Amino acid sequence: MEANSHSECLEDQIREYYGRVAWTHKTHEKQADIYSRRDSLFKWLQIVLTAITTSGIIASIFGAKPWVPIVTGIISTLLLTFTSYLKNYDLGEKAQLHASIAIQVWDVRERLLSLITDMKAGVITNTDVTVARDSIHRDLLQVYEKAPRTSNKAYSLASKALKQMEELTFSDEEIDKLLPKILRKNPS
C-alpha cells in the first residue's frame, strides 16, 4: 500500500509540475508575440514618420507654405525621440529571447508528459521517476535563471489560450486527421 501511495504522490507532484510548466511555456510564447507585434508596429510608425519628414523637407525646398518647415521640424523631433527610445529597447531581440525560452520550456514540458506516460504505463520505477524528476528540475532551473520576466498581459493571453481556446488539447478526431490511417484510433 505504501508503494502505491508513493507512486500517487510522485504522479500528483509531476502532474502539478507539468501544469506549471505548460503555463510558463504558453506565457513566454504570448510575451514573444506581444514584443513581435510591438516591434512591427513601431517599425511601421518609424517608416511613416520618416516619409512625412522627408516629404516636408522636399516641400520646403520647393517653397511650400511657411508652416510646413515647422510641422516637419516637430515630426522630425518626434521621430528622433522615438528612434532614440527604441534604440535602448530592442523589441525584436526581446521577442526572440522569449521565443527561445518558450522552446526550451516546451522541451521540459514534453519530457514531463513522457514521464507521466511512462508512469501510467508502468514501465518505470519510482526510483527512476525520482531521478528523472530531479534531472528535469535542474534543467528547468537553468532555463528559468536566464528567462526574462513576462507581463500580466502575456499571462492573461496565456490563460485565455489554455482555458478558453484549449490550445494544448486535441480531440481524438483532430489527432486522427494528422496521423496516417494505420496510426489512427478510428481509421475510417
Backbone bond lengths (Angstrom), bond angles and torsions (degrees), N, CA, C in turn:
res aa  C-N    CA-C-N  psi(-1)  N-CA   C-N-CA  omega(-1)  CA-C   N-CA-C  phi
1 M - - - 1.449 - - 1.526 110.85 -
2 E 1.331 116.32 -37.70 1.458 119.97 -177.85 1.525 111.25 -66.77
3 A 1.341 118.11 -38.53 1.467 120.94 178.73 1.523 110.03 -62.13
4 N 1.353 116.79 -41.38 1.456 120.71 178.59 1.526 110.10 -63.71
5 S 1.312 116.76 -41.21 1.455 120.74 178.38 1.526 110.42 -63.18
6 H 1.320 116.76 -40.41 1.469 121.50 177.40 1.527 110.26 -62.94
7 S 1.323 116.22 -43.43 1.469 120.87 178.35 1.523 110.94 -61.63
8 E 1.341 115.79 -43.18 1.469 119.86 179.90 1.528 111.02 -64.53
9 C 1.337 116.20 -40.42 1.469 119.78 178.04 1.526 110.77 -62.53
10 L 1.325 116.06 -44.61 1.466 120.12 178.50 1.523 110.95 -61.64
11 E 1.328 115.52 -45.50 1.466 119.12 -179.19 1.524 110.87 -62.58
12 D 1.335 117.17 -43.95 1.462 119.75 179.05 1.528 111.25 -61.11
13 Q 1.333 116.20 -42.65 1.461 120.06 179.93 1.527 110.94 -63.80
14 I 1.310 117.60 -44.34 1.464 121.21 -177.40 1.531 110.88 -70.77
15 R 1.327 117.06 -35.83 1.473 119.72 175.31 1.535 110.44 -63.25
16 E 1.331 116.60 -43.02 1.463 120.78 176.99 1.528 110.39 -61.50
17 Y 1.300 115.19 -44.09 1.466 122.21 178.43 1.530 109.72 -59.44
18 Y 1.334 115.74 -44.98 1.461 121.17 179.08 1.536 110.27 -58.49
19 G 1.328 116.45 -45.16 1.466 119.99 179.85 1.519 112.52 -60.56
20 R 1.316 116.56 -45.37 1.473 119.75 179.60 1.521 111.04 -63.89
21 V 1.324 116.91 -40.98 1.469 121.17 -179.71 1.531 110.65 -67.34
22 A 1.331 116.93 -38.42 1.471 120.29 177.72 1.532 110.07 -61.87
23 W 1.318 117.68 -41.30 1.462 121.44 177.99 1.518 110.58 -65.59
24 T 1.313 116.62 -43.05 1.465 120.10 -179.91 1.525 110.40 -62.15
25 H 1.320 115.97 -44.37 1.461 120.94 179.01 1.526 110.52 -57.52
26 K 1.317 116.20 -51.05 1.464 120.41 -176.93 1.534 111.05 -66.04
27 T 1.334 117.41 -36.58 1.465 120.56 179.94 1.529 110.78 -65.24
28 H 1.332 117.08 -41.58 1.471 118.74 177.89 1.533 111.22 -68.22
29 E 1.320 117.37 -35.43 1.472 119.36 174.68 1.527 110.41 -60.56
30 K 1.313 116.67 -45.85 1.464 120.84 -178.77 1.527 110.93 -66.86
31 Q 1.344 117.39 -36.98 1.466 119.92 178.19 1.527 109.73 -65.23
32 A 1.327 116.97 -39.77 1.468 120.48 176.75 1.532 109.92 -61.66
33 D 1.324 116.61 -41.50 1.467 120.36 178.16 1.523 111.54 -62.54
34 I 1.326 116.88 -42.16 1.468 121.39 179.61 1.527 110.14 -60.02
35 Y 1.331 116.20 -50.12 1.469 119.51 -179.09 1.521 111.45 -65.05
36 S 1.308 117.09 -37.94 1.468 120.44 -179.87 1.537 110.77 -64.41
37 R 1.330 116.84 -43.92 1.473 120.24 178.54 1.531 110.91 -64.42
38 R 1.338 116.29 -43.03 1.470 119.26 178.38 1.520 110.98 -62.36
39 D 1.318 116.14 -42.46 1.464 120.46 179.99 1.523 110.15 -60.18
40 S 1.303 116.69 -45.43 1.464 120.85 178.99 1.530 111.01 -63.42
41 L 1.317 117.12 -44.84 1.465 121.07 178.93 1.523 110.95 -61.23
42 F 1.331 116.45 -46.03 1.459 119.71 -178.54 1.519 112.14 -65.96
43 K 1.316 117.45 -35.56 1.466 119.88 177.12 1.526 110.57 -65.87
44 W 1.326 117.22 -40.98 1.465 120.18 177.20 1.522 110.88 -64.78
45 L 1.331 115.73 -39.27 1.465 119.73 178.14 1.529 110.49 -63.19
46 Q 1.318 116.99 -40.35 1.468 120.47 176.07 1.524 110.92 -61.03
47 I 1.318 116.45 -42.97 1.466 120.25 179.77 1.525 110.38 -62.08
48 V 1.324 116.96 -44.77 1.466 121.25 -179.31 1.528 110.66 -63.73
49 L 1.346 116.47 -47.01 1.468 119.30 179.48 1.531 111.69 -63.58
50 T 1.317 116.58 -37.74 1.465 120.50 177.52 1.527 110.48 -64.82
51 A 1.323 116.75 -42.78 1.471 120.93 179.00 1.530 110.95 -62.79
52 I 1.322 116.59 -42.74 1.472 119.79 179.52 1.529 110.06 -64.71
53 T 1.329 116.11 -44.00 1.470 120.31 179.50 1.522 110.80 -61.70
54 T 1.320 116.50 -46.04 1.467 120.66 179.94 1.531 110.70 -62.21
55 S 1.310 116.26 -43.82 1.476 119.97 178.59 1.522 110.86 -61.80
56 G 1.324 116.24 -41.03 1.465 120.16 178.80 1.511 112.18 -64.03
57 I 1.326 116.69 -40.64 1.470 120.51 178.83 1.530 109.99 -64.80
58 I 1.311 116.48 -44.90 1.474 120.34 179.60 1.531 110.15 -63.36
59 A 1.335 116.48 -42.69 1.468 119.98 179.00 1.527 110.60 -63.57
60 S 1.324 117.25 -38.45 1.474 121.11 179.14 1.522 111.28 -64.26
61 I 1.322 116.47 -38.42 1.463 120.94 179.74 1.528 110.28 -61.95
62 F 1.324 116.19 -37.00 1.454 119.91 -176.98 1.527 113.20 -95.82
63 G 1.320 116.18 23.26 1.467 121.26 171.00 1.510 114.84 77.35
64 A 1.293 119.15 45.79 1.469 122.50 178.15 1.525 109.93 -72.18
65 K 1.276 116.94 179.21 1.460 123.64 178.76 1.531 109.46 -54.79
66 P 1.318 117.86 152.93 1.470 121.09 -176.51 1.533 113.53 -64.45
67 W 1.316 119.28 -23.21 1.469 121.94 -179.58 1.524 112.63 -78.86
68 V 1.345 118.08 -18.54 1.472 121.43 -177.24 1.534 111.66 -60.21
69 P 1.344 120.02 -46.63 1.470 118.67 178.59 1.533 112.88 -62.41
70 I 1.329 116.14 -33.30 1.472 119.14 179.18 1.532 110.39 -67.23
71 V 1.334 116.67 -48.04 1.473 121.23 178.57 1.533 110.07 -62.93
72 T 1.332 115.58 -41.24 1.468 120.00 178.69 1.525 110.48 -61.57
73 G 1.320 117.26 -41.86 1.466 121.79 178.70 1.518 111.55 -63.38
74 I 1.326 116.69 -41.23 1.475 120.91 178.84 1.526 110.33 -64.84
75 I 1.319 116.36 -46.77 1.472 120.15 -179.79 1.527 110.51 -65.35
76 S 1.318 116.12 -38.84 1.465 120.28 177.46 1.536 110.79 -62.05
77 T 1.327 116.62 -40.21 1.465 120.98 177.96 1.531 110.28 -65.68
78 L 1.326 116.47 -41.38 1.470 120.52 175.93 1.538 110.68 -59.87
79 L 1.302 115.69 -44.99 1.462 120.83 179.46 1.528 110.85 -61.06
80 L 1.322 117.01 -44.11 1.457 120.87 178.89 1.532 111.10 -61.74
81 T 1.321 116.37 -45.63 1.464 121.14 179.31 1.530 110.49 -62.36
82 F 1.301 115.36 -46.08 1.462 121.98 -179.55 1.530 110.79 -61.63
83 T 1.319 117.03 -46.50 1.466 121.76 -179.99 1.522 110.84 -65.34
84 S 1.316 117.52 -38.93 1.475 121.02 177.64 1.520 110.79 -63.30
85 Y 1.321 116.54 -41.28 1.459 121.27 178.22 1.538 110.07 -61.81
86 L 1.324 116.08 -47.55 1.470 120.35 -177.30 1.524 112.52 -66.99
87 K 1.326 116.75 -26.75 1.463 120.44 178.46 1.520 110.97 -59.08
88 N 1.331 116.37 -35.89 1.461 121.41 -178.45 1.526 113.23 -85.14
89 Y 1.313 117.35 -13.04 1.465 121.68 -177.23 1.517 109.59 -129.51
90 D 1.305 116.26 82.84 1.466 121.03 -179.30 1.528 108.95 -74.73
91 L 1.320 115.23 93.78 1.455 120.57 -176.34 1.524 112.07 -66.48
92 G 1.325 117.55 -32.44 1.463 120.45 176.91 1.516 110.92 -63.69
93 E 1.320 116.07 -40.70 1.464 120.81 178.07 1.525 110.64 -66.47
94 K 1.339 116.75 -41.34 1.467 120.53 178.36 1.531 110.50 -63.95
95 A 1.314 116.34 -41.09 1.467 120.13 178.46 1.531 110.08 -61.65
96 Q 1.319 116.32 -43.67 1.468 120.60 -179.96 1.527 111.29 -64.37
97 L 1.322 117.53 -39.59 1.456 121.02 179.43 1.530 110.79 -63.80
98 H 1.327 117.38 -44.97 1.472 120.12 177.91 1.530 111.04 -65.28
99 A 1.316 117.31 -38.13 1.465 120.17 177.27 1.524 110.52 -63.44
100 S 1.328 117.10 -41.11 1.460 121.45 178.19 1.527 111.44 -64.12
101 I 1.324 116.64 -43.41 1.467 120.83 177.55 1.530 109.38 -62.51
102 A 1.326 116.75 -42.68 1.471 120.62 179.60 1.527 111.01 -59.06
103 I 1.315 117.37 -40.91 1.473 120.55 178.97 1.525 110.57 -64.84
104 Q 1.322 116.98 -42.04 1.459 120.48 179.46 1.534 111.17 -66.34
105 V 1.331 116.50 -39.98 1.465 120.27 178.12 1.526 109.76 -69.37
106 W 1.334 117.27 -35.91 1.471 120.80 175.98 1.527 110.02 -57.74
107 D 1.330 116.84 -43.06 1.464 120.50 179.23 1.528 110.49 -59.60
108 V 1.320 117.42 -44.06 1.464 121.30 178.35 1.526 109.76 -63.74
109 R 1.331 116.90 -42.48 1.470 120.73 178.55 1.524 111.00 -58.23
110 E 1.319 116.29 -44.44 1.460 119.97 -179.90 1.535 111.64 -66.94
111 R 1.325 117.36 -34.90 1.467 120.50 176.19 1.524 110.75 -66.08
112 L 1.322 116.41 -39.05 1.468 119.99 176.95 1.529 110.83 -65.92
113 L 1.321 116.55 -40.85 1.466 120.38 177.52 1.530 110.49 -61.50
114 S 1.317 116.65 -42.42 1.472 120.15 177.75 1.521 111.00 -64.36
115 L 1.312 116.90 -37.84 1.468 120.94 178.70 1.530 110.32 -65.00
116 I 1.319 117.10 -44.09 1.464 120.39 177.06 1.521 110.29 -61.73
117 T 1.323 116.24 -41.70 1.466 120.74 178.45 1.519 110.85 -60.97
118 D 1.326 116.70 -46.34 1.471 120.50 178.75 1.524 111.37 -62.26
119 M 1.318 116.51 -37.98 1.459 119.91 178.35 1.528 110.56 -64.96
120 K 1.319 116.72 -46.78 1.473 121.06 -179.78 1.528 111.20 -63.79
121 A 1.339 116.36 -34.90 1.464 120.71 179.95 1.528 111.41 -77.54
122 G 1.321 116.98 -12.99 1.460 120.90 179.28 1.516 113.89 73.46
123 V 1.322 117.33 24.94 1.465 120.60 -177.33 1.523 112.55 -100.24
124 I 1.341 116.69 10.90 1.452 120.04 -176.78 1.534 108.34 -141.33
125 T 1.307 116.31 140.46 1.460 120.97 -179.70 1.532 110.14 -82.77
126 N 1.317 115.10 162.38 1.469 119.72 177.49 1.528 110.86 -59.95
127 T 1.309 116.80 -36.96 1.467 120.52 178.73 1.522 110.19 -63.75
128 D 1.327 116.56 -44.34 1.466 120.25 178.23 1.531 111.63 -65.10
129 V 1.330 116.00 -35.84 1.467 120.27 177.03 1.525 109.76 -62.92
130 T 1.324 116.22 -45.19 1.464 121.04 -179.64 1.523 111.16 -62.41
131 V 1.325 116.99 -42.88 1.469 120.97 178.82 1.530 110.21 -63.83
132 A 1.330 116.53 -45.09 1.465 120.51 179.81 1.532 110.67 -64.28
133 R 1.327 116.76 -43.26 1.463 121.15 179.08 1.532 111.30 -59.04
134 D 1.328 115.58 -46.28 1.463 119.76 -179.36 1.525 111.73 -64.98
135 S 1.317 116.94 -37.60 1.464 121.32 177.76 1.532 110.50 -65.68
136 I 1.319 115.91 -44.44 1.465 120.92 178.69 1.528 109.62 -62.42
137 H 1.318 116.35 -41.09 1.465 120.46 179.83 1.530 110.61 -61.22
138 R 1.321 117.22 -44.68 1.477 120.27 178.81 1.525 111.17 -62.26
139 D 1.327 116.63 -42.43 1.469 120.55 179.16 1.528 111.25 -64.14
140 L 1.317 116.08 -41.64 1.458 119.94 -179.99 1.523 110.83 -67.34
141 L 1.304 117.27 -37.17 1.458 120.82 177.37 1.532 110.75 -59.37
142 Q 1.326 116.79 -41.39 1.470 120.18 178.02 1.526 111.29 -63.07
143 V 1.317 116.94 -37.78 1.468 120.54 177.84 1.529 109.75 -67.37
144 Y 1.327 116.94 -46.03 1.460 121.14 -178.13 1.524 112.07 -64.14
145 E 1.320 117.29 -32.36 1.459 120.20 -179.77 1.532 112.48 -62.54
146 K 1.317 117.07 -31.09 1.465 119.96 -179.09 1.535 112.81 -102.82
147 A 1.334 116.08 0.91 1.465 120.15 -177.39 1.525 111.09 -80.89
148 P 1.342 117.37 130.75 1.460 120.11 174.16 1.532 109.83 -73.72
149 R 1.297 115.84 160.81 1.467 120.61 178.87 1.532 109.47 -69.49
150 T 1.304 114.02 152.93 1.458 120.45 175.53 1.521 108.91 -105.41
151 S 1.307 115.86 166.11 1.466 121.25 -177.41 1.525 111.17 -96.65
152 N 1.329 114.88 164.25 1.466 119.91 175.08 1.530 110.55 -61.69
153 K 1.333 115.93 -34.85 1.465 119.55 179.39 1.532 110.50 -63.68
154 A 1.331 117.05 -42.49 1.471 120.26 178.78 1.528 110.15 -63.43
155 Y 1.329 116.63 -40.24 1.465 120.39 178.78 1.526 110.42 -64.03
156 S 1.336 117.03 -42.20 1.463 120.85 178.53 1.527 111.46 -63.18
157 L 1.328 115.56 -41.95 1.477 119.34 177.73 1.523 111.18 -65.49
158 A 1.329 116.77 -38.63 1.472 120.59 177.23 1.518 110.41 -64.92
159 S 1.319 115.88 -41.13 1.462 120.42 179.13 1.525 110.91 -60.90
160 K 1.317 116.27 -45.34 1.470 120.52 178.20 1.524 110.54 -63.20
161 A 1.335 116.22 -43.20 1.464 120.62 -178.60 1.527 111.54 -62.46
162 L 1.318 116.44 -41.20 1.465 119.95 -176.15 1.529 112.70 -81.58
163 K 1.323 116.85 -39.52 1.463 119.56 -175.15 1.526 113.32 -87.02
164 Q 1.325 116.94 -44.28 1.460 119.69 -174.69 1.526 112.56 -95.26
165 M 1.333 115.71 -43.40 1.459 119.41 -176.63 1.532 112.12 -86.70
166 E 1.334 116.20 -12.01 1.467 123.08 178.97 1.527 111.81 50.40
167 E 1.333 115.70 50.30 1.459 120.78 -175.19 1.529 114.16 -65.92
168 L 1.327 117.92 -20.92 1.470 119.19 179.84 1.521 112.78 -103.13
169 T 1.325 117.15 9.89 1.464 119.18 -178.26 1.526 109.89 -120.91
170 F 1.311 113.87 147.85 1.459 121.06 -179.56 1.521 108.51 -139.20
171 S 1.309 116.76 142.32 1.457 120.34 173.23 1.529 108.04 -79.14
172 D 1.328 115.85 162.75 1.472 119.77 176.89 1.530 110.49 -58.39
173 E 1.321 116.36 -36.87 1.467 120.51 -179.35 1.533 110.77 -64.73
174 E 1.334 116.45 -41.83 1.471 120.01 179.81 1.531 110.64 -64.36
175 I 1.314 116.33 -42.20 1.470 120.09 179.42 1.518 110.17 -67.11
176 D 1.328 116.31 -41.95 1.470 119.94 179.35 1.528 112.18 -57.93
177 K 1.312 117.11 -36.70 1.464 120.55 179.62 1.524 112.20 -64.05
178 L 1.322 116.58 -25.13 1.460 121.36 -178.70 1.526 113.32 -89.53
179 L 1.322 115.96 -15.51 1.469 120.44 -175.19 1.528 111.74 -101.48
180 P 1.328 116.51 153.83 1.469 119.12 171.14 1.531 109.46 -62.30
181 K 1.309 117.69 154.16 1.466 121.98 -176.49 1.519 112.69 -52.56
182 I 1.307 117.14 -39.87 1.465 121.03 -176.12 1.534 112.32 -62.46
183 L 1.340 117.60 -23.68 1.470 121.67 -177.23 1.525 113.11 -100.93
184 R 1.306 117.34 0.24 1.461 120.56 -175.47 1.531 111.16 -79.67
185 K 1.340 115.60 150.56 1.470 120.90 174.02 1.521 109.89 -71.82
186 N 1.335 115.22 -38.01 1.465 120.79 178.56 1.527 107.40 -122.13
187 P 1.323 118.01 91.31 1.474 121.01 -171.95 1.529 116.02 -68.78
188 S 1.305 118.55 -3.73 1.476 119.35 -176.65 1.500 113.53 -72.22
